[in-house]
Amino acid sequence: MANPNIRRRKKALASVEDSKEYNLILQDVARAAGEEAIIEAKVLKIPVTYLSGSQVIKKFPDGKIEVIKQLLKAKSSKVLRKGTVLHARKG
C-alpha cells in the first residue's frame, strides 16, 4: 500500500498546479533552490556558473570571474501561440 504522506503531497501539489499563483510559486521555489546551491558551492569552495544578461559566467571561490561564453540572440521566424503543441522525433 502506498504511503499516505506521498498521496497527501501529490494532492497538495495538484492544488498548487491549478492555482493562479502557480508561476509565482515556481519562481519562488527556483529562486530559493538557486540561492541554496550558491551557498553550498561557497561552503564547498567550488565555482558557480550562471547567466548574466547574454553571458555565461563562472565565478570562482576566490572572487575571480570568467566569461565562458557570449550568447547570441536567437532569430526565429515562427510565432507560437499559447497552447501550441510541439512534436519532436528521435534521431
Distance bins in CASP14 RR format, pairs under 12 A and 6 or more apart:
PFRMAT RR
TARGET T0000
AUTHOR 0000-0000-0000
RMODE 2
METHOD distances of the structure
MODEL  1
1 7 0 0 0 0 0 1 0 0 0 0 0
2 8 0 0 0 0 0 1 0 0 0 0 0
2 9 0 0 0 0 0 1 0 0 0 0 0
2 10 0 0 0 0 1 0 0 0 0 0 0
3 9 0 0 0 0 1 0 0 0 0 0 0
3 10 0 0 0 0 0 1 0 0 0 0 0
4 10 0 0 0 0 0 1 0 0 0 0 0
4 11 0 0 0 0 0 1 0 0 0 0 0
5 11 0 0 0 0 0 1 0 0 0 0 0
5 12 0 0 0 0 0 1 0 0 0 0 0
6 12 0 0 0 0 0 1 0 0 0 0 0
6 13 0 0 0 0 0 1 0 0 0 0 0
7 13 0 0 0 0 0 1 0 0 0 0 0
7 14 0 0 0 0 0 1 0 0 0 0 0
8 14 0 0 0 0 0 1 0 0 0 0 0
8 15 0 0 0 0 0 1 0 0 0 0 0
9 15 0 0 0 0 0 1 0 0 0 0 0
9 16 0 0 0 0 0 1 0 0 0 0 0
10 16 0 0 0 0 0 1 0 0 0 0 0
10 17 0 0 0 0 0 1 0 0 0 0 0
11 17 0 0 0 0 0 1 0 0 0 0 0
11 18 0 0 0 0 0 1 0 0 0 0 0
12 18 0 0 0 0 0 1 0 0 0 0 0
12 19 0 0 0 0 0 1 0 0 0 0 0
12 25 0 0 0 0 0 1 0 0 0 0 0
13 19 0 0 0 0 0 1 0 0 0 0 0
13 22 0 0 0 0 0 1 0 0 0 0 0
13 25 0 0 0 0 0 1 0 0 0 0 0
13 26 0 0 0 0 0 1 0 0 0 0 0
13 29 0 0 0 0 0 1 0 0 0 0 0
14 22 0 0 0 0 0 1 0 0 0 0 0
15 21 0 0 0 0 0 1 0 0 0 0 0
15 22 0 0 0 0 0 1 0 0 0 0 0
15 25 0 0 0 0 0 1 0 0 0 0 0
16 22 1 0 0 1 0 0 0 0 0 0 0
16 23 0 0 0 0 0 1 0 0 0 0 0
16 24 0 0 0 0 0 1 0 0 0 0 0
16 25 1 0 1 0 0 0 0 0 0 0 0
16 26 0 0 0 0 1 0 0 0 0 0 0
16 28 0 0 0 0 0 1 0 0 0 0 0
16 29 0 0 0 0 1 0 0 0 0 0 0
17 23 0 0 0 0 0 1 0 0 0 0 0
17 25 0 0 0 0 1 0 0 0 0 0 0
17 26 0 0 0 0 1 0 0 0 0 0 0
18 25 0 0 0 0 0 1 0 0 0 0 0
19 25 1 0 0 1 0 0 0 0 0 0 0
19 26 0 0 0 0 0 1 0 0 0 0 0
21 27 0 0 0 0 1 0 0 0 0 0 0
21 28 0 0 0 0 1 0 0 0 0 0 0
21 29 0 0 0 0 0 1 0 0 0 0 0
22 28 0 0 0 0 0 1 0 0 0 0 0
22 29 0 0 0 0 0 1 0 0 0 0 0
23 29 0 0 0 0 0 1 0 0 0 0 0
23 30 0 0 0 0 0 1 0 0 0 0 0
24 30 0 0 0 0 0 1 0 0 0 0 0
24 31 0 0 0 0 0 1 0 0 0 0 0
25 31 0 0 0 0 0 1 0 0 0 0 0
25 32 0 0 0 0 0 1 0 0 0 0 0
26 32 0 0 0 0 0 1 0 0 0 0 0
26 33 0 0 0 0 0 1 0 0 0 0 0
27 33 0 0 0 0 0 1 0 0 0 0 0
27 34 0 0 0 0 0 1 0 0 0 0 0
28 34 0 0 0 0 0 1 0 0 0 0 0
28 35 0 0 0 0 0 1 0 0 0 0 0
29 35 0 0 0 0 0 1 0 0 0 0 0
29 36 0 0 0 0 0 1 0 0 0 0 0
30 36 0 0 0 0 0 1 0 0 0 0 0
30 37 0 0 0 0 0 1 0 0 0 0 0
31 37 0 0 0 0 0 1 0 0 0 0 0
31 38 0 0 0 0 0 1 0 0 0 0 0
32 38 0 0 0 0 0 1 0 0 0 0 0
32 39 0 0 0 0 0 1 0 0 0 0 0
33 39 0 0 0 0 0 1 0 0 0 0 0
33 40 0 0 0 0 0 1 0 0 0 0 0
34 40 0 0 0 0 1 0 0 0 0 0 0
34 41 0 0 0 0 1 0 0 0 0 0 0
34 48 0 0 0 0 1 0 0 0 0 0 0
34 49 0 0 0 0 0 1 0 0 0 0 0
34 50 0 0 0 0 1 0 0 0 0 0 0
35 41 0 0 0 0 0 1 0 0 0 0 0
35 42 0 0 0 0 0 1 0 0 0 0 0
35 48 0 0 0 0 0 1 0 0 0 0 0
35 50 0 0 0 0 0 1 0 0 0 0 0
36 42 0 0 0 0 0 1 0 0 0 0 0
36 43 0 0 0 0 0 1 0 0 0 0 0
36 48 0 0 0 0 0 1 0 0 0 0 0
37 43 0 0 0 0 0 1 0 0 0 0 0
37 44 0 0 0 0 0 1 0 0 0 0 0
37 46 0 0 0 0 0 1 0 0 0 0 0
37 47 0 0 0 0 0 1 0 0 0 0 0
37 48 1 0 0 1 0 0 0 0 0 0 0
37 49 0 0 0 0 0 1 0 0 0 0 0
37 50 0 0 0 0 1 0 0 0 0 0 0
38 44 0 0 0 0 0 1 0 0 0 0 0
38 46 0 0 0 0 0 1 0 0 0 0 0
38 47 0 0 0 0 0 1 0 0 0 0 0
38 48 1 0 1 0 0 0 0 0 0 0 0
38 49 0 0 0 0 0 1 0 0 0 0 0
38 50 0 0 0 0 1 0 0 0 0 0 0
38 59 0 0 0 0 1 0 0 0 0 0 0
38 61 0 0 0 0 0 1 0 0 0 0 0
39 46 0 0 0 0 0 1 0 0 0 0 0
39 48 0 0 0 0 0 1 0 0 0 0 0
40 46 0 0 0 0 1 0 0 0 0 0 0
40 48 0 0 0 0 1 0 0 0 0 0 0
41 47 1 0 0 1 0 0 0 0 0 0 0
41 48 1 0 1 0 0 0 0 0 0 0 0
41 49 0 0 0 0 1 0 0 0 0 0 0
41 50 0 0 0 0 0 1 0 0 0 0 0
41 58 0 0 0 0 0 1 0 0 0 0 0
41 59 0 0 0 0 1 0 0 0 0 0 0
41 60 0 0 0 0 0 1 0 0 0 0 0
41 61 1 0 0 1 0 0 0 0 0 0 0
42 48 1 0 0 1 0 0 0 0 0 0 0
42 59 0 0 0 0 1 0 0 0 0 0 0
42 60 0 0 0 0 0 1 0 0 0 0 0
42 61 1 0 0 1 0 0 0 0 0 0 0
42 62 0 0 0 0 0 1 0 0 0 0 0
42 63 0 0 0 0 0 1 0 0 0 0 0
43 61 0 0 0 0 1 0 0 0 0 0 0
44 61 0 0 0 0 1 0 0 0 0 0 0
45 60 0 0 0 0 1 0 0 0 0 0 0
45 61 1 0 1 0 0 0 0 0 0 0 0
45 62 0 0 0 0 1 0 0 0 0 0 0
45 63 0 0 0 0 0 1 0 0 0 0 0
46 58 0 0 0 0 0 1 0 0 0 0 0
46 59 0 0 0 0 0 1 0 0 0 0 0
46 60 0 0 0 0 1 0 0 0 0 0 0
46 61 1 0 0 1 0 0 0 0 0 0 0
46 62 0 0 0 0 0 1 0 0 0 0 0
47 57 0 0 0 0 1 0 0 0 0 0 0
47 58 1 0 1 0 0 0 0 0 0 0 0
47 59 1 0 0 1 0 0 0 0 0 0 0
47 60 1 0 1 0 0 0 0 0 0 0 0
47 61 1 0 0 1 0 0 0 0 0 0 0
47 62 0 0 0 0 1 0 0 0 0 0 0
47 63 0 0 0 0 1 0 0 0 0 0 0
47 64 0 0 0 0 1 0 0 0 0 0 0
47 65 0 0 0 0 1 0 0 0 0 0 0
47 66 0 0 0 0 1 0 0 0 0 0 0
47 68 0 0 0 0 0 1 0 0 0 0 0
48 56 0 0 0 0 0 1 0 0 0 0 0
48 57 0 0 0 0 1 0 0 0 0 0 0
48 58 1 0 0 1 0 0 0 0 0 0 0
48 59 1 0 1 0 0 0 0 0 0 0 0
48 60 0 0 0 0 1 0 0 0 0 0 0
48 61 0 0 0 0 1 0 0 0 0 0 0
48 63 0 0 0 0 0 1 0 0 0 0 0
48 64 0 0 0 0 0 1 0 0 0 0 0
48 65 0 0 0 0 0 1 0 0 0 0 0
48 66 0 0 0 0 0 1 0 0 0 0 0
48 68 0 0 0 0 0 1 0 0 0 0 0
49 55 0 0 0 0 0 1 0 0 0 0 0
49 56 1 0 0 1 0 0 0 0 0 0 0
49 57 1 0 0 1 0 0 0 0 0 0 0
49 58 1 0 1 0 0 0 0 0 0 0 0
49 59 1 0 0 1 0 0 0 0 0 0 0
49 60 0 0 0 0 0 1 0 0 0 0 0
49 65 0 0 0 0 0 1 0 0 0 0 0
49 66 0 0 0 0 1 0 0 0 0 0 0
49 67 0 0 0 0 0 1 0 0 0 0 0
49 68 1 0 0 1 0 0 0 0 0 0 0
49 69 0 0 0 0 0 1 0 0 0 0 0
50 56 1 0 0 1 0 0 0 0 0 0 0
50 57 1 0 1 0 0 0 0 0 0 0 0
50 58 0 0 0 0 1 0 0 0 0 0 0
50 59 1 0 0 1 0 0 0 0 0 0 0
50 65 0 0 0 0 0 1 0 0 0 0 0
50 66 0 0 0 0 0 1 0 0 0 0 0
50 67 0 0 0 0 0 1 0 0 0 0 0
50 68 0 0 0 0 0 1 0 0 0 0 0
51 57 1 0 0 1 0 0 0 0 0 0 0
51 58 0 0 0 0 0 1 0 0 0 0 0
51 59 0 0 0 0 0 1 0 0 0 0 0
51 67 0 0 0 0 0 1 0 0 0 0 0
51 68 0 0 0 0 0 1 0 0 0 0 0
51 69 0 0 0 0 1 0 0 0 0 0 0
51 70 0 0 0 0 0 1 0 0 0 0 0
51 71 1 0 0 1 0 0 0 0 0 0 0
52 58 0 0 0 0 0 1 0 0 0 0 0
52 59 0 0 0 0 1 0 0 0 0 0 0
52 65 0 0 0 0 1 0 0 0 0 0 0
52 66 0 0 0 0 0 1 0 0 0 0 0
52 67 0 0 0 0 1 0 0 0 0 0 0
52 68 0 0 0 0 0 1 0 0 0 0 0
52 69 0 0 0 0 0 1 0 0 0 0 0
52 70 0 0 0 0 0 1 0 0 0 0 0
52 71 0 0 0 0 0 1 0 0 0 0 0
53 67 0 0 0 0 0 1 0 0 0 0 0
53 69 0 0 0 0 0 1 0 0 0 0 0
53 70 0 0 0 0 1 0 0 0 0 0 0
53 71 0 0 0 0 1 0 0 0 0 0 0
53 73 0 0 0 0 0 1 0 0 0 0 0
54 67 0 0 0 0 0 1 0 0 0 0 0
54 69 0 0 0 0 1 0 0 0 0 0 0
54 70 1 0 0 1 0 0 0 0 0 0 0
54 71 1 0 1 0 0 0 0 0 0 0 0
54 72 1 0 0 1 0 0 0 0 0 0 0
54 73 1 0 0 1 0 0 0 0 0 0 0
54 74 0 0 0 0 0 1 0 0 0 0 0
55 65 0 0 0 0 1 0 0 0 0 0 0
55 66 0 0 0 0 0 1 0 0 0 0 0
55 67 1 0 1 0 0 0 0 0 0 0 0
55 68 1 0 0 1 0 0 0 0 0 0 0
55 69 1 0 0 1 0 0 0 0 0 0 0
55 70 1 0 1 0 0 0 0 0 0 0 0
55 71 1 0 0 1 0 0 0 0 0 0 0
55 72 0 0 0 0 0 1 0 0 0 0 0
56 65 0 0 0 0 0 1 0 0 0 0 0
56 66 0 0 0 0 1 0 0 0 0 0 0
56 67 1 0 0 1 0 0 0 0 0 0 0
56 68 1 0 1 0 0 0 0 0 0 0 0
56 69 1 0 1 0 0 0 0 0 0 0 0
56 70 0 0 0 0 1 0 0 0 0 0 0
56 71 1 0 0 1 0 0 0 0 0 0 0
56 72 0 0 0 0 0 1 0 0 0 0 0
57 63 0 0 0 0 0 1 0 0 0 0 0
57 64 0 0 0 0 0 1 0 0 0 0 0
57 65 1 0 0 1 0 0 0 0 0 0 0
57 66 1 0 0 1 0 0 0 0 0 0 0
57 67 1 0 0 1 0 0 0 0 0 0 0
57 68 1 0 0 1 0 0 0 0 0 0 0
57 69 0 0 0 0 1 0 0 0 0 0 0
57 70 0 0 0 0 0 1 0 0 0 0 0
57 71 0 0 0 0 0 1 0 0 0 0 0
58 64 0 0 0 0 1 0 0 0 0 0 0
58 65 1 0 0 1 0 0 0 0 0 0 0
58 66 1 0 1 0 0 0 0 0 0 0 0
58 67 0 0 0 0 1 0 0 0 0 0 0
58 68 1 0 1 0 0 0 0 0 0 0 0
58 69 0 0 0 0 1 0 0 0 0 0 0
59 65 1 0 1 0 0 0 0 0 0 0 0
59 66 1 0 0 1 0 0 0 0 0 0 0
59 67 0 0 0 0 0 1 0 0 0 0 0
59 68 0 0 0 0 0 1 0 0 0 0 0
60 66 1 0 0 1 0 0 0 0 0 0 0
60 68 0 0 0 0 0 1 0 0 0 0 0
78 84 0 0 0 0 1 0 0 0 0 0 0
78 86 0 0 0 0 0 1 0 0 0 0 0
80 86 1 0 0 1 0 0 0 0 0 0 0
END
